[in-house]
């Protein structure tokens, strides 16, 4: 169980980092689309 728990923690951390990376990309894209929508 401990090994699985450790793996799940590292997996969650990896997902967290990936989501932060995606959020930065999408924030940029959202800014662009918001600018287009405001026009």
Contact map, one row per residue, 1 for C-alpha under 8 A:
111110000000000000000000000000000000000
111111000000000000000000000000000000000
111111100000000000000000000000000000000
111111110000000000000000000000000000000
111111111000000000000000000000000000000
011111111100000000000000000000000000000
001111111110000000000000000000000000000
000111111111000000000000000000000000000
000011111111100000000000000000000000000
000001111111110000000000000000000000000
000000111111111000000000000000000000000
000000011111111100000000000000000000000
000000001111111110000000000000000000000
000000000111111111000000000000000000000
000000000011111111100000000000000000000
000000000001111111110000000000000000000
000000000000111111111000000000000000000
000000000000011111111100000000000000000
000000000000001111111110000000000000000
000000000000000111111111000000000000000
000000000000000011111111100000000000000
000000000000000001111111110000000000000
000000000000000000111111111000000000000
000000000000000000011111111100000000000
000000000000000000001111111110000000000
000000000000000000000111111111000000000
000000000000000000000011111111100000000
000000000000000000000001111111110000000
000000000000000000000000111111111000000
000000000000000000000000011111111100000
000000000000000000000000001111111110000
000000000000000000000000000111111111000
000000000000000000000000000011111111100
000000000000000000000000000001111111110
000000000000000000000000000000111111111
000000000000000000000000000000011111111
000000000000000000000000000000001111111
000000000000000000000000000000000111111
000000000000000000000000000000000011111
